[in-house]
Amino acid sequence: SRSHMMLSVIVTSENKINRESWYGKLHLVDLAGSERASKTGSSGRRLEEAKNINRSLLALGDVINALARKDKHIPYRNSKLTHFLQDSLGGSAKTLMFAMVSPSDYSVGETLCTLNFASRAKQVELGKAKKNFNRKKGKQKGELQKIKRLASKLGHALQDEPPKASSRSRPR
């Protein structure tokens, strides 16, 4: 194929009783194969497309290498592809990859590169998948409880002592 293709499905769920919310993501990604310009004779716009595809695949390889080495810095932002897939490549995700190769003698170089890439990807340990809670709703609920507590304390404080005149609250 001449480009990457991504289909993302995001499913959210909410417990109506306790208002807890969580989500899950499924990214189906079909990566374009790397292309050697010398073999295909590409030029012009097709050559630029091939360069961009190769750059994004190189960035993905860099991320996979950094994850396999357990580096402190993972270069997710070096490509739109890796930045988009950041939460799927590391953290609490599970990733499955299929490497497609050609049985043709003509493509032995690309086949070896693909198999080496798959071998490096296999070395990455992502850890245990976790439930993804929807932080916004949980955060909003926590903030709402905090506001209620503060309002309650303020109400009690106002009942116990009369309001004081402030020098800052002058009518304009």
Secondary structure, 3 states (H helix, E strand, C coil): CCCCEEEEEEEEEECCCCCCEEEEEEEEEECCCCCCHHHHCCCCHHHHHHHHHHHHHHHHHHHHHHHHHCCCCCCHHHCHHHHHCHHHHCCCCCCCCCCCCCCCHHHHHHHHHHHHHHHHHHCCCCCCCCCEECHHHHHHHHHHHHHHHHHHHHHHHHHHCCCCCCCCCCCC
